[in-house]
Every structure is written in C-alpha cells, then in structure tokens.
Amino acid sequence: MSTQVRLGRWQTAREAMNARWHQLALALFMLIVTLHWVEHIAQVVQVYFLDWKRADAGGVLGMWYPWLTRTEALHYGFAIVMLVGLIVLRPGFTGTSRRWWTAAMWIQVWHHFEHLLLLVQAGTGTRLLDSSVPTTLLQLVIPRVELHMFYNALVFVPMVVAMWYHRKPPADEPHTAVCSCTVRHA
C-alpha cells in the first residue's frame, strides 16, 4: 500500500472525526481526560486527606499497579495522548472556540515537553540539577503532585471554554463549524 493511500485514509478519518464524528470523538477524548483527572484528584486526596506519603500516593491505578504509576512512560504516554487529541480534534473548532482550543494545545505542548524531560532523565539515569529523582523545570519550585494538578487545570480550563463556545458560539459569530455539535440560537 502506498504512502499516499495511507495518508489519504488518515486524512479522510481525520476529516470525519472533525465533522460527522466530532461530537463522539470529543466525548471519548473528554472521557480519557476525566479519567486522568480522577487519578490526580485521588492522588491529592491520598496526600492531603489520608496522610499518605507522596511516594505511596499513586491515585486509583496506583492502588492496584503501583509499579505502573511510578514509570515515566505511563505519564509520558498520557501527555502524548492529550497532545494528539488536541491536535487531531482542533480542525473541528472555529472562531472563538478554536482560539481557546489552540491555547489548550500550546499549554499541552509545554506539559508534553516537561514529561519528555522526565522520560529522558528516567531513561538515561541523568538528573536535572543533581536531583535524586527525575525532575521538571517547574518541579524545582512546585511539588510534583501539585504541579500536575496545576498543569491539568491549565489545559482543562481552556478546553472546557472551547467546548462551551463550540456548542454555543457567540450570536454575532458566523456559523462555520461542519459538525453537528453546535446549538444555534433561535
């Protein structure tokens, strides 16, 4: 199969995901994002309300598979899923909603970079500023549990605003979305 045929199929799937399947694709993406939020909220509850040691607070998944939540590959994988989701679903957004979605995407680019930094440190055994564990740039001033809540909120808030404006665009904004997500004013 030629590269052109494969790219054509991908392009067709991406177009469908941003048109007739946009609402479903957004719902599935938000399910993944929400499950990730649950993990981080559980981790905060474990640290602040159950007085668990930070090293033992791995969220819900960490209660069953503690080794998995300690791998940088898991966290990096989620950062990639988030970034790919934001990029792939972006064409379905227009006007005000696209600006908010794009803001979330660029914030996730930085968040992805920080996870890449952690993954490289874990893989090479080198540490940033001689830290005892893989460390991000902002983790030098903000503890990891709080930093991940901050990053997730920083990406999540503009995503929610984007989806709000996508479903209910300002009355003076031209309707250019090709999906069925929009609820137009009567």
Order of alpha helices (4+ residues) and beta strands (2+ residues): alpha-alpha-alpha-alpha-alpha-alpha-alpha
